[in-house]
Amino acid sequence: MKSVVSAKGQGTIPKPLRDRFGLRSGTELEFVEEHGHLVGRRIVKSAAVTEMRGPGWRADLDGSDRDHGR
């Protein structure tokens, strides 16, 4: 699957991937570079999760979801 980046820097996530990962209009993603690859991650907005993780939690240091099953 491929997508083209527009002049505004926007791209379309192919529908099969949106369906597979439950991405809907308004879903927020963050993008990071990992080992030369662009990786998009859903931003979870949950007061309970934020409270449990605490103010010092950083996604890039959390090894629990590293490589997302790759």
PQR file of N, CA, C, O and H, with PARSE charges and radii, in Angstrom:
ATOM      1  N   MET A   1       0.853  -1.170   0.000 -0.4000 1.5000
ATOM      2  CA  MET A   1       0.000   0.000   0.000 -0.0000 2.0000
ATOM      3  C   MET A   1       0.896   1.228   0.000  0.5500 1.7000
ATOM      4  O   MET A   1       1.955   1.246   0.627 -0.5500 1.4000
ATOM      5  N   LYS A   2       0.456   2.241  -0.707 -0.4000 1.5000
ATOM      6  CA  LYS A   2       1.229   3.463  -0.703 -0.0000 2.0000
ATOM      7  C   LYS A   2       0.302   4.663  -0.640  0.5500 1.7000
ATOM      8  O   LYS A   2      -0.895   4.571  -0.909 -0.5500 1.4000
ATOM      9  H   LYS A   2      -0.405   2.227  -1.216  0.4000 1.0000
ATOM     10  N   SER A   3       0.891   5.778  -0.279 -0.4000 1.5000
ATOM     11  CA  SER A   3       0.177   7.038  -0.189 -0.0000 2.0000
ATOM     12  C   SER A   3       1.139   8.122  -0.632  0.5500 1.7000
ATOM     13  O   SER A   3       2.353   7.964  -0.503 -0.5500 1.4000
ATOM     14  H   SER A   3       1.863   5.852  -0.060  0.4000 1.0000
ATOM     15  N   VAL A   4       0.620   9.206  -1.147 -0.4000 1.5000
ATOM     16  CA  VAL A   4       1.443  10.317  -1.610 -0.0000 2.0000
ATOM     17  C   VAL A   4       1.285  11.474  -0.626  0.5500 1.7000
ATOM     18  O   VAL A   4       0.172  11.793  -0.205 -0.5500 1.4000
ATOM     19  H   VAL A   4      -0.366   9.334  -1.252  0.4000 1.0000
ATOM     20  N   VAL A   5       2.390  12.091  -0.268 -0.4000 1.5000
ATOM     21  CA  VAL A   5       2.365  13.248   0.622 -0.0000 2.0000
ATOM     22  C   VAL A   5       2.047  14.484  -0.211  0.5500 1.7000
ATOM     23  O   VAL A   5       2.663  14.719  -1.251 -0.5500 1.4000
ATOM     24  H   VAL A   5       3.293  11.832  -0.610  0.4000 1.0000
ATOM     25  N   SER A   6       1.079  15.271   0.255 -0.4000 1.5000
ATOM     26  CA  SER A   6       0.667  16.476  -0.470 -0.0000 2.0000
ATOM     27  C   SER A   6       1.650  17.618  -0.226  0.5500 1.7000
ATOM     28  O   SER A   6       2.568  17.498   0.586 -0.5500 1.4000
ATOM     29  H   SER A   6       0.579  15.080   1.100  0.4000 1.0000
ATOM     30  N   ALA A   7       1.450  18.716  -0.930 -0.4000 1.5000
ATOM     31  CA  ALA A   7       2.288  19.910  -0.763 -0.0000 2.0000
ATOM     32  C   ALA A   7       2.200  20.445   0.667  0.5500 1.7000
ATOM     33  O   ALA A   7       3.128  21.101   1.143 -0.5500 1.4000
ATOM     34  H   ALA A   7       0.705  18.814  -1.589  0.4000 1.0000
ATOM     35  N   LYS A   8       1.091  20.168   1.352 -0.4000 1.5000
ATOM     36  CA  LYS A   8       0.911  20.598   2.748 -0.0000 2.0000
ATOM     37  C   LYS A   8       1.521  19.614   3.741  0.5500 1.7000
ATOM     38  O   LYS A   8       1.453  19.836   4.950 -0.5500 1.4000
ATOM     39  H   LYS A   8       0.338  19.635   0.966  0.4000 1.0000
ATOM     40  N   GLY A   9       2.113  18.534   3.248 -0.4000 1.5000
ATOM     41  CA  GLY A   9       2.698  17.527   4.129 -0.0000 2.0000
ATOM     42  C   GLY A   9       1.691  16.516   4.631  0.5500 1.7000
ATOM     43  O   GLY A   9       1.968  15.788   5.584 -0.5500 1.4000
ATOM     44  H   GLY A   9       2.168  18.354   2.266  0.4000 1.0000
ATOM     45  N   GLN A  10       0.528  16.458   4.007 -0.4000 1.5000
ATOM     46  CA  GLN A  10      -0.513  15.535   4.431 -0.0000 2.0000
ATOM     47  C   GLN A  10      -0.483  14.269   3.588  0.5500 1.7000
ATOM     48  O   GLN A  10      -0.168  14.301   2.398 -0.5500 1.4000
ATOM     49  H   GLN A  10       0.303  17.050   3.233  0.4000 1.0000
ATOM     50  N   GLY A  11      -0.815  13.169   4.220 -0.4000 1.5000
ATOM     51  CA  GLY A  11      -0.907  11.892   3.521 -0.0000 2.0000
ATOM     52  C   GLY A  11      -2.166  11.178   3.956  0.5500 1.7000
ATOM     53  O   GLY A  11      -2.733  11.491   5.003 -0.5500 1.4000
ATOM     54  H   GLY A  11      -1.071  13.143   5.186  0.4000 1.0000
ATOM     55  N   THR A  12      -2.603  10.229   3.170 -0.4000 1.5000
ATOM     56  CA  THR A  12      -3.786   9.444   3.499 -0.0000 2.0000
ATOM     57  C   THR A  12      -3.349   8.058   3.934  0.5500 1.7000
ATOM     58  O   THR A  12      -2.568   7.398   3.248 -0.5500 1.4000
ATOM     59  H   THR A  12      -2.143   9.974   2.319  0.4000 1.0000
ATOM     60  N   ILE A  13      -3.855   7.625   5.074 -0.4000 1.5000
ATOM     61  CA  ILE A  13      -3.588   6.262   5.533 -0.0000 2.0000
ATOM     62  C   ILE A  13      -4.565   5.360   4.790  0.5500 1.7000
ATOM     63  O   ILE A  13      -5.775   5.580   4.857 -0.5500 1.4000
ATOM     64  H   ILE A  13      -4.489   8.162   5.631  0.4000 1.0000
ATOM     65  N   PRO A  14      -4.067   4.355   4.086 -0.5600 1.5000
ATOM     66  CA  PRO A  14      -4.963   3.489   3.311  0.2800 2.0000
ATOM     67  C   PRO A  14      -6.067   2.867   4.180  0.5500 1.7000
ATOM     68  O   PRO A  14      -5.837   2.500   5.333 -0.5500 1.4000
ATOM     69  N   LYS A  15      -7.265   2.758   3.602 -0.4000 1.5000
ATOM     70  CA  LYS A  15      -8.432   2.278   4.338 -0.0000 2.0000
ATOM     71  C   LYS A  15      -8.216   0.935   5.024  0.5500 1.7000
ATOM     72  O   LYS A  15      -8.637   0.786   6.171 -0.5500 1.4000
ATOM     73  H   LYS A  15      -7.453   3.056   2.666  0.4000 1.0000
ATOM     74  N   PRO A  16      -7.579  -0.058   4.386 -0.5600 1.5000
ATOM     75  CA  PRO A  16      -7.380  -1.325   5.107  0.2800 2.0000
ATOM     76  C   PRO A  16      -6.597  -1.142   6.414  0.5500 1.7000
ATOM     77  O   PRO A  16      -6.868  -1.826   7.401 -0.5500 1.4000
ATOM     78  N   LEU A  17      -5.635  -0.227   6.421 -0.4000 1.5000
ATOM     79  CA  LEU A  17      -4.871   0.027   7.650 -0.0000 2.0000
ATOM     80  C   LEU A  17      -5.703   0.799   8.667  0.5500 1.7000
ATOM     81  O   LEU A  17      -5.628   0.528   9.865 -0.5500 1.4000
ATOM     82  H   LEU A  17      -5.415   0.330   5.619  0.4000 1.0000
ATOM     83  N   ARG A  18      -6.501   1.766   8.194 -0.4000 1.5000
ATOM     84  CA  ARG A  18      -7.384   2.502   9.116 -0.0000 2.0000
ATOM     85  C   ARG A  18      -8.353   1.530   9.782  0.5500 1.7000
ATOM     86  O   ARG A  18      -8.586   1.604  10.988 -0.5500 1.4000
ATOM     87  H   ARG A  18      -6.562   1.986   7.220  0.4000 1.0000
ATOM     88  N   ASP A  19      -8.914   0.623   8.993 -0.4000 1.5000
ATOM     89  CA  ASP A  19      -9.854  -0.358   9.550 -0.0000 2.0000
ATOM     90  C   ASP A  19      -9.155  -1.297  10.529  0.5500 1.7000
ATOM     91  O   ASP A  19      -9.669  -1.566  11.614 -0.5500 1.4000
ATOM     92  H   ASP A  19      -8.724   0.563   8.013  0.4000 1.0000
ATOM     93  N   ARG A  20      -7.991  -1.790  10.144 -0.4000 1.5000
ATOM     94  CA  ARG A  20      -7.261  -2.747  10.984 -0.0000 2.0000
ATOM     95  C   ARG A  20      -6.892  -2.155  12.340  0.5500 1.7000
ATOM     96  O   ARG A  20      -6.950  -2.844  13.359 -0.5500 1.4000
ATOM     97  H   ARG A  20      -7.574  -1.571   9.262  0.4000 1.0000
ATOM     98  N   PHE A  21      -6.510  -0.870  12.352 -0.4000 1.5000
ATOM     99  CA  PHE A  21      -6.052  -0.252  13.594 -0.0000 2.0000
ATOM    100  C   PHE A  21      -7.097   0.644  14.240  0.5500 1.7000
ATOM    101  O   PHE A  21      -6.796   1.338  15.211 -0.5500 1.4000
ATOM    102  H   PHE A  21      -6.463  -0.311  11.525  0.4000 1.0000
ATOM    103  N   GLY A  22      -8.310   0.642  13.723 -0.4000 1.5000
ATOM    104  CA  GLY A  22      -9.402   1.400  14.327 -0.0000 2.0000
ATOM    105  C   GLY A  22      -9.186   2.902  14.284  0.5500 1.7000
ATOM    106  O   GLY A  22      -9.567   3.608  15.217 -0.5500 1.4000
ATOM    107  H   GLY A  22      -8.554   0.078  12.934  0.4000 1.0000
ATOM    108  N   LEU A  23      -8.582   3.397  13.218 -0.4000 1.5000
ATOM    109  CA  LEU A  23      -8.330   4.832  13.088 -0.0000 2.0000
ATOM    110  C   LEU A  23      -9.563   5.488  12.477  0.5500 1.7000
ATOM    111  O   LEU A  23      -9.993   5.130  11.381 -0.5500 1.4000
ATOM    112  H   LEU A  23      -8.273   2.823  12.460  0.4000 1.0000
ATOM    113  N   ARG A  24     -10.116   6.442  13.192 -0.4000 1.5000
ATOM    114  CA  ARG A  24     -11.307   7.160  12.747 -0.0000 2.0000
ATOM    115  C   ARG A  24     -10.974   8.638  12.608  0.5500 1.7000
ATOM    116  O   ARG A  24      -9.913   9.083  13.044 -0.5500 1.4000
ATOM    117  H   ARG A  24      -9.767   6.733  14.083  0.4000 1.0000
ATOM    118  N   SER A  25     -11.866   9.387  12.009 -0.4000 1.5000
ATOM    119  CA  SER A  25     -11.698  10.832  11.910 -0.0000 2.0000
ATOM    120  C   SER A  25     -11.509  11.400  13.315  0.5500 1.7000
ATOM    121  O   SER A  25     -12.288  11.098  14.220 -0.5500 1.4000
ATOM    122  H   SER A  25     -12.728   9.026  11.654  0.4000 1.0000
ATOM    123  N   GLY A  26     -10.497  12.205  13.494 -0.4000 1.5000
ATOM    124  CA  GLY A  26     -10.219  12.795  14.802 -0.0000 2.0000
ATOM    125  C   GLY A  26      -9.204  12.022  15.633  0.5500 1.7000
ATOM    126  O   GLY A  26      -8.734  12.530  16.651 -0.5500 1.4000
ATOM    127  H   GLY A  26      -9.864  12.450  12.760  0.4000 1.0000
ATOM    128  N   THR A  27      -8.853  10.800  15.221 -0.4000 1.5000
ATOM    129  CA  THR A  27      -7.834  10.043  15.935 -0.0000 2.0000
ATOM    130  C   THR A  27      -6.510  10.797  15.854  0.5500 1.7000
ATOM    131  O   THR A  27      -6.083  11.193  14.770 -0.5500 1.4000
ATOM    132  H   THR A  27      -9.235  10.387  14.394  0.4000 1.0000
ATOM    133  N   GLU A  28      -5.870  10.994  16.988 -0.4000 1.5000
ATOM    134  CA  GLU A  28      -4.587  11.692  17.000 -0.0000 2.0000
ATOM    135  C   GLU A  28      -3.447  10.694  16.958  0.5500 1.7000
ATOM    136  O   GLU A  28      -3.455   9.684  17.662 -0.5500 1.4000
ATOM    137  H   GLU A  28      -6.218  10.672  17.869  0.4000 1.0000
ATOM    138  N   LEU A  29      -2.462  10.996  16.117 -0.4000 1.5000
ATOM    139  CA  LEU A  29      -1.278  10.168  15.971 -0.0000 2.0000
ATOM    140  C   LEU A  29      -0.041  11.004  16.263  0.5500 1.7000
ATOM    141  O   LEU A  29      -0.025  12.214  16.037 -0.5500 1.4000
ATOM    142  H   LEU A  29      -2.456  11.816  15.545  0.4000 1.0000
ATOM    143  N   GLU A  30       0.992  10.344  16.768 -0.4000 1.5000
ATOM    144  CA  GLU A  30       2.298  10.984  16.865 -0.0000 2.0000
ATOM    145  C   GLU A  30       3.221  10.203  15.944  0.5500 1.7000
ATOM    146  O   GLU A  30       3.065   8.993  15.777 -0.5500 1.4000
ATOM    147  H   GLU A  30       0.979   9.361  16.952  0.4000 1.0000
ATOM    148  N   PHE A  31       4.170  10.887  15.354 -0.4000 1.5000
ATOM    149  CA  PHE A  31       5.105  10.250  14.444 -0.0000 2.0000
ATOM    150  C   PHE A  31       6.508  10.362  15.007  0.5500 1.7000
ATOM    151  O   PHE A  31       6.925  11.422  15.472 -0.5500 1.4000
ATOM    152  H   PHE A  31       4.297  11.869  15.489  0.4000 1.0000
ATOM    153  N   VAL A  32       7.232   9.247  14.958 -0.4000 1.5000
ATOM    154  CA  VAL A  32       8.611   9.199  15.427 -0.0000 2.0000
ATOM    155  C   VAL A  32       9.445   8.443  14.405  0.5500 1.7000
ATOM    156  O   VAL A  32       8.918   7.697  13.580 -0.5500 1.4000
ATOM    157  H   VAL A  32       6.893   8.386  14.579  0.4000 1.0000
ATOM    158  N   GLU A  33      10.734   8.645  14.472 -0.4000 1.5000
ATOM    159  CA  GLU A  33      11.674   7.904  13.626 -0.0000 2.0000
ATOM    160  C   GLU A  33      12.283   6.811  14.474  0.5500 1.7000
ATOM    161  O   GLU A  33      12.794   7.071  15.564 -0.5500 1.4000
ATOM    162  H   GLU A  33      11.162   9.252  15.142  0.4000 1.0000
ATOM    163  N   GLU A  34      12.230   5.585  13.976 -0.4000 1.5000
ATOM    164  CA  GLU A  34      12.841   4.444  14.665 -0.0000 2.0000
ATOM    165  C   GLU A  34      13.653   3.650  13.662  0.5500 1.7000
ATOM    166  O   GLU A  34      13.107   3.067  12.725 -0.5500 1.4000
ATOM    167  H   GLU A  34      11.815   5.374  13.091  0.4000 1.0000
ATOM    168  N   HIS A  35      14.945   3.632  13.864 -0.4000 1.5000
ATOM    169  CA  HIS A  35      15.849   2.847  13.019 -0.0000 2.0000
ATOM    170  C   HIS A  35      15.632   3.135  11.533  0.5500 1.7000
ATOM    171  O   HIS A  35      15.605   2.218  10.712 -0.5500 1.4000
ATOM    172  H   HIS A  35      15.388   4.105  14.626  0.4000 1.0000
ATOM    173  N   GLY A  36      15.478   4.413  11.197 -0.4000 1.5000
ATOM    174  CA  GLY A  36      15.322   4.814   9.814 -0.0000 2.0000
ATOM    175  C   GLY A  36      13.921   4.640   9.240  0.5500 1.7000
ATOM    176  O   GLY A  36      13.718   4.816   8.039 -0.5500 1.4000
ATOM    177  H   GLY A  36      15.500   5.158  11.864  0.4000 1.0000
ATOM    178  N   HIS A  37      12.956   4.298  10.086 -0.4000 1.5000
ATOM    179  CA  HIS A  37      11.571   4.120   9.639 -0.0000 2.0000
ATOM    180  C   HIS A  37      10.683   5.146  10.328  0.5500 1.7000
ATOM    181  O   HIS A  37      10.917   5.506  11.482 -0.5500 1.4000
ATOM    182  H   HIS A  37      13.121   4.156  11.062  0.4000 1.0000
ATOM    183  N   LEU A  38       9.673   5.612   9.620 -0.4000 1.5000
ATOM    184  CA  LEU A  38       8.668   6.501  10.184 -0.0000 2.0000
ATOM    185  C   LEU A  38       7.605   5.632  10.848  0.5500 1.7000
ATOM    186  O   LEU A  38       7.043   4.738  10.215 -0.5500 1.4000
ATOM    187  H   LEU A  38       9.483   5.320   8.683  0.4000 1.0000
ATOM    188  N   VAL A  39       7.332   5.894  12.116 -0.4000 1.5000
ATOM    189  CA  VAL A  39       6.358   5.104  12.873 -0.0000 2.0000
ATOM    190  C   VAL A  39       5.288   6.040  13.408  0.5500 1.7000
ATOM    191  O   VAL A  39       5.596   7.042  14.053 -0.5500 1.4000
ATOM    192  H   VAL A  39       7.788   6.620  12.631  0.4000 1.0000
ATOM    193  N   GLY A  40       4.037   5.714  13.142 -0.4000 1.5000
ATOM    194  CA  GLY A  40       2.913   6.482  13.679 -0.0000 2.0000
ATOM    195  C   GLY A  40       2.275   5.711  14.812  0.5500 1.7000
ATOM    196  O   GLY A  40       2.021   4.512  14.702 -0.5500 1.4000
ATOM    197  H   GLY A  40       3.786   4.899  12.619  0.4000 1.0000
ATOM    198  N   ARG A  41       2.020   6.416  15.905 -0.4000 1.5000
ATOM    199  CA  ARG A  41       1.375   5.787  17.066 -0.0000 2.0000
ATOM    200  C   ARG A  41       0.153   6.591  17.471  0.5500 1.7000
ATOM    201  O   ARG A  41       0.164   7.822  17.473 -0.5500 1.4000
ATOM    202  H   ARG A  41       2.227   7.390  15.994  0.4000 1.0000
ATOM    203  N   ARG A  42      -0.901   5.863  17.813 -0.4000 1.5000
ATOM    204  CA  ARG A  42      -2.122   6.515  18.292 -0.0000 2.0000
ATOM    205  C   ARG A  42      -1.843   7.156  19.652  0.5500 1.7000
ATOM    206  O   ARG A  42      -1.171   6.566  20.499 -0.5500 1.4000
ATOM    207  H   ARG A  42      -0.910   4.863  17.812  0.4000 1.0000
ATOM    208  N   ILE A  43      -2.358   8.353  19.850 -0.4000 1.5000
ATOM    209  CA  ILE A  43      -2.248   9.023  21.143 -0.0000 2.0000
ATOM    210  C   ILE A  43      -3.499   8.655  21.938  0.5500 1.7000
ATOM    211  O   ILE A  43      -4.620   8.946  21.519 -0.5500 1.4000
ATOM    212  H   ILE A  43      -2.904   8.832  19.163  0.4000 1.0000
ATOM    213  N   VAL A  44      -3.297   8.021  23.076 -0.4000 1.5000
ATOM    214  CA  VAL A  44      -4.407   7.602  23.928 -0.0000 2.0000
ATOM    215  C   VAL A  44      -4.688   8.712  24.916  0.5500 1.7000
ATOM    216  O   VAL A  44      -3.820   9.113  25.692 -0.5500 1.4000
ATOM    217  H   VAL A  44      -2.387   7.785  23.416  0.4000 1.0000
ATOM    218  N   LYS A  45      -5.905   9.199  24.877 -0.4000 1.5000
ATOM    219  CA  LYS A  45      -6.314  10.253  25.810 -0.0000 2.0000
ATOM    220  C   LYS A  45      -7.244   9.643  26.839  0.5500 1.7000
ATOM    221  O   LYS A  45      -8.435   9.460  26.587 -0.5500 1.4000
ATOM    222  H   LYS A  45      -6.611   8.873  24.247  0.4000 1.0000
ATOM    223  N   SER A  46      -6.699   9.337  27.980 -0.4000 1.5000
ATOM    224  CA  SER A  46      -7.481   8.756  29.052 -0.0000 2.0000
ATOM    225  C   SER A  46      -6.947   9.297  30.359  0.5500 1.7000
ATOM    226  O   SER A  46      -5.764   9.143  30.664 -0.5500 1.4000
ATOM    227  H   SER A  46      -5.731   9.486  28.184  0.4000 1.0000
ATOM    228  N   ALA A  47      -7.794   9.915  31.115 -0.4000 1.5000
ATOM    229  CA  ALA A  47      -7.377  10.460  32.405 -0.0000 2.0000
ATOM    230  C   ALA A  47      -6.840   9.355  33.307  0.5500 1.7000
ATOM    231  O   ALA A  47      -5.867   9.561  34.031 -0.5500 1.4000
ATOM    232  H   ALA A  47      -8.755  10.039  30.867  0.4000 1.0000
ATOM    233  N   ALA A  48      -7.480   8.167  33.265 -0.4000 1.5000
ATOM    234  CA  ALA A  48      -7.045   7.061  34.119 -0.0000 2.0000
ATOM    235  C   ALA A  48      -5.638   6.610  33.727  0.5500 1.7000
ATOM    236  O   ALA A  48      -4.794   6.393  34.596 -0.5500 1.4000
ATOM    237  H   ALA A  48      -8.271   8.000  32.676  0.4000 1.0000
ATOM    238  N   VAL A  49      -5.381   6.468  32.430 -0.4000 1.5000
ATOM    239  CA  VAL A  49      -4.062   6.037  31.970 -0.0000 2.0000
ATOM    240  C   VAL A  49      -3.018   7.096  32.321  0.5500 1.7000
ATOM    241  O   VAL A  49      -1.935   6.764  32.804 -0.5500 1.4000
ATOM    242  H   VAL A  49      -6.067   6.645  31.724  0.4000 1.0000
ATOM    243  N   THR A  50      -3.337   8.363  32.081 -0.4000 1.5000
ATOM    244  CA  THR A  50      -2.414   9.447  32.410 -0.0000 2.0000
ATOM    245  C   THR A  50      -2.102   9.464  33.893  0.5500 1.7000
ATOM    246  O   THR A  50      -0.953   9.667  34.285 -0.5500 1.4000
ATOM    247  H   THR A  50      -4.216   8.632  31.688  0.4000 1.0000
ATOM    248  N   GLU A  51      -3.108   9.254  34.716 -0.4000 1.5000
ATOM    249  CA  GLU A  51      -2.912   9.249  36.170 -0.0000 2.0000
ATOM    250  C   GLU A  51      -2.034   8.078  36.597  0.5500 1.7000
ATOM    251  O   GLU A  51      -1.160   8.241  37.448 -0.5500 1.4000
ATOM    252  H   GLU A  51      -4.042   9.088  34.397  0.4000 1.0000
ATOM    253  N   MET A  52      -2.256   6.894  36.014 -0.4000 1.5000
ATOM    254  CA  MET A  52      -1.467   5.721  36.380 -0.0000 2.0000
ATOM    255  C   MET A  52      -0.012   5.880  35.952  0.5500 1.7000
ATOM    256  O   MET A  52       0.902   5.504  36.687 -0.5500 1.4000
ATOM    257  H   MET A  52      -2.966   6.762  35.322  0.4000 1.0000
ATOM    258  N   ARG A  53       0.197   6.433  34.770 -0.4000 1.5000
ATOM    259  CA  ARG A  53       1.556   6.587  34.261 -0.0000 2.0000
ATOM    260  C   ARG A  53       2.324   7.665  34.999  0.5500 1.7000
ATOM    261  O   ARG A  53       3.540   7.565  35.163 -0.5500 1.4000
ATOM    262  H   ARG A  53      -0.545   6.738  34.174  0.4000 1.0000
ATOM    263  N   GLY A  54       1.632   8.680  35.437 -0.4000 1.5000
ATOM    264  CA  GLY A  54       2.287   9.762  36.151 -0.0000 2.0000
ATOM    265  C   GLY A  54       2.897  10.787  35.204  0.5500 1.7000
ATOM    266  O   GLY A  54       3.011  10.540  34.004 -0.5500 1.4000
ATOM    267  H   GLY A  54       0.644   8.761  35.304  0.4000 1.0000
ATOM    268  N   PRO A  55       3.286  11.930  35.745 -0.5600 1.5000
ATOM    269  CA  PRO A  55       3.765  13.039  34.911  0.2800 2.0000
ATOM    270  C   PRO A  55       5.103  12.782  34.232  0.5500 1.7000
ATOM    271  O   PRO A  55       5.425  13.448  33.249 -0.5500 1.4000
ATOM    272  N   GLY A  56       5.888  11.835  34.730 -0.4000 1.5000
ATOM    273  CA  GLY A  56       7.205  11.597  34.157 -0.0000 2.0000
ATOM    274  C   GLY A  56       7.241  10.529  33.078  0.5500 1.7000
ATOM    275  O   GLY A  56       8.309  10.254  32.531 -0.5500 1.4000
ATOM    276  H   GLY A  56       5.626  11.293  35.529  0.4000 1.0000
ATOM    277  N   TRP A  57       6.081   9.906  32.747 -0.4000 1.5000
ATOM    278  CA  TRP A  57       6.050   8.827  31.770 -0.0000 2.0000
ATOM    279  C   TRP A  57       6.342   9.349  30.373  0.5500 1.7000
ATOM    280  O   TRP A  57       5.841  10.401  29.974 -0.5500 1.4000
ATOM    281  H   TRP A  57       5.214  10.130  33.192  0.4000 1.0000
ATOM    282  N   ARG A  58       7.160   8.605  29.632 -0.4000 1.5000
ATOM    283  CA  ARG A  58       7.466   8.957  28.244 -0.0000 2.0000
ATOM    284  C   ARG A  58       7.310   7.722  27.378  0.5500 1.7000
ATOM    285  O   ARG A  58       7.882   6.673  27.673 -0.5500 1.4000
ATOM    286  H   ARG A  58       7.567   7.751  29.956  0.4000 1.0000
ATOM    287  N   ALA A  59       6.535   7.844  26.309 -0.4000 1.5000
ATOM    288  CA  ALA A  59       6.269   6.711  25.420 -0.0000 2.0000
ATOM    289  C   ALA A  59       7.551   6.138  24.841  0.5500 1.7000
ATOM    290  O   ALA A  59       7.663   4.925  24.666 -0.5500 1.4000
ATOM    291  H   ALA A  59       6.070   8.696  26.069  0.4000 1.0000
ATOM    292  N   ASP A  60       8.524   7.001  24.540 -0.4000 1.5000
ATOM    293  CA  ASP A  60       9.754   6.513  23.908 -0.0000 2.0000
ATOM    294  C   ASP A  60      10.606   5.683  24.853  0.5500 1.7000
ATOM    295  O   ASP A  60      11.515   4.981  24.409 -0.5500 1.4000
ATOM    296  H   ASP A  60       8.433   7.987  24.682  0.4000 1.0000
ATOM    297  N   LEU A  61      10.329   5.751  26.146 -0.4000 1.5000
ATOM    298  CA  LEU A  61      11.087   4.971  27.117 -0.0000 2.0000
ATOM    299  C   LEU A  61      10.312   3.760  27.627  0.5500 1.7000
ATOM    300  O   LEU A  61      10.856   2.949  28.377 -0.5500 1.4000
ATOM    301  H   LEU A  61       9.591   6.321  26.507  0.4000 1.0000
ATOM    302  N   ASP A  62       9.060   3.631  27.232 -0.4000 1.5000
ATOM    303  CA  ASP A  62       8.208   2.532  27.674 -0.0000 2.0000
ATOM    304  C   ASP A  62       8.460   1.330  26.777  0.5500 1.7000
ATOM    305  O   ASP A  62       8.046   1.335  25.618 -0.5500 1.4000
ATOM    306  H   ASP A  62       8.618   4.289  26.622  0.4000 1.0000
ATOM    307  N   GLY A  63       9.117   0.319  27.275 -0.4000 1.5000
ATOM    308  CA  GLY A  63       9.453  -0.859  26.473 -0.0000 2.0000
ATOM    309  C   GLY A  63       8.299  -1.835  26.326  0.5500 1.7000
ATOM    310  O   GLY A  63       8.442  -2.834  25.620 -0.5500 1.4000
ATOM    311  H   GLY A  63       9.454   0.315  28.217  0.4000 1.0000
ATOM    312  N   SER A  64       7.159  -1.588  26.962 -0.4000 1.5000
ATOM    313  CA  SER A  64       6.073  -2.569  26.942 -0.0000 2.0000
ATOM    314  C   SER A  64       5.444  -2.741  25.575  0.5500 1.7000
ATOM    315  O   SER A  64       4.919  -3.814  25.279 -0.5500 1.4000
ATOM    316  H   SER A  64       7.043  -0.777  27.535  0.4000 1.0000
ATOM    317  N   ASP A  65       5.480  -1.701  24.711 -0.4000 1.5000
ATOM    318  CA  ASP A  65       4.860  -1.850  23.403 -0.0000 2.0000
ATOM    319  C   ASP A  65       5.905  -1.706  22.282  0.5500 1.7000
ATOM    320  O   ASP A  65       5.559  -1.426  21.134 -0.5500 1.4000
ATOM    321  H   ASP A  65       5.907  -0.829  24.951  0.4000 1.0000
ATOM    322  N   ARG A  66       7.154  -1.897  22.622 -0.4000 1.5000
ATOM    323  CA  ARG A  66       8.235  -1.747  21.651 -0.0000 2.0000
ATOM    324  C   ARG A  66       8.046  -2.680  20.460  0.5500 1.7000
ATOM    325  O   ARG A  66       7.703  -3.849  20.635 -0.5500 1.4000
ATOM    326  H   ARG A  66       7.435  -2.125  23.554  0.4000 1.0000
ATOM    327  N   ASP A  67       8.262  -2.184  19.283 -0.4000 1.5000
ATOM    328  CA  ASP A  67       8.216  -2.892  18.016 -0.0000 2.0000
ATOM    329  C   ASP A  67       6.822  -3.381  17.629  0.5500 1.7000
ATOM    330  O   ASP A  67       6.666  -3.952  16.549 -0.5500 1.4000
ATOM    331  H   ASP A  67       8.541  -1.234  19.141  0.4000 1.0000
ATOM    332  N   HIS A  68       5.818  -3.184  18.454 -0.4000 1.5000
ATOM    333  CA  HIS A  68       4.429  -3.480  18.130 -0.0000 2.0000
ATOM    334  C   HIS A  68       4.263  -4.837  17.453  0.5500 1.7000
ATOM    335  O   HIS A  68       3.527  -4.959  16.473 -0.5500 1.4000
ATOM    336  H   HIS A  68       5.945  -2.720  19.330  0.4000 1.0000
ATOM    337  N   GLY A  69       4.942  -5.853  17.972 -0.4000 1.5000
ATOM    338  CA  GLY A  69       4.778  -7.210  17.471 -0.0000 2.0000
ATOM    339  C   GLY A  69       5.595  -7.530  16.242  0.5500 1.7000
ATOM    340  O   GLY A  69       5.424  -8.597  15.652 -0.5500 1.4000
ATOM    341  H   GLY A  69       5.539  -5.755  18.768  0.4000 1.0000
ATOM    342  N   ARG A  70       6.483  -6.634  15.839 -0.4000 1.5000
ATOM    343  CA  ARG A  70       7.308  -6.922  14.665 -0.0000 2.0000
ATOM    344  C   ARG A  70       8.454  -7.816  15.014  0.5500 1.7000
ATOM    345  O   ARG A  70       9.254  -8.163  14.145 -0.5500 1.4000
ATOM    346  H   ARG A  70       6.623  -5.767  16.318  0.4000 1.0000
TER
END
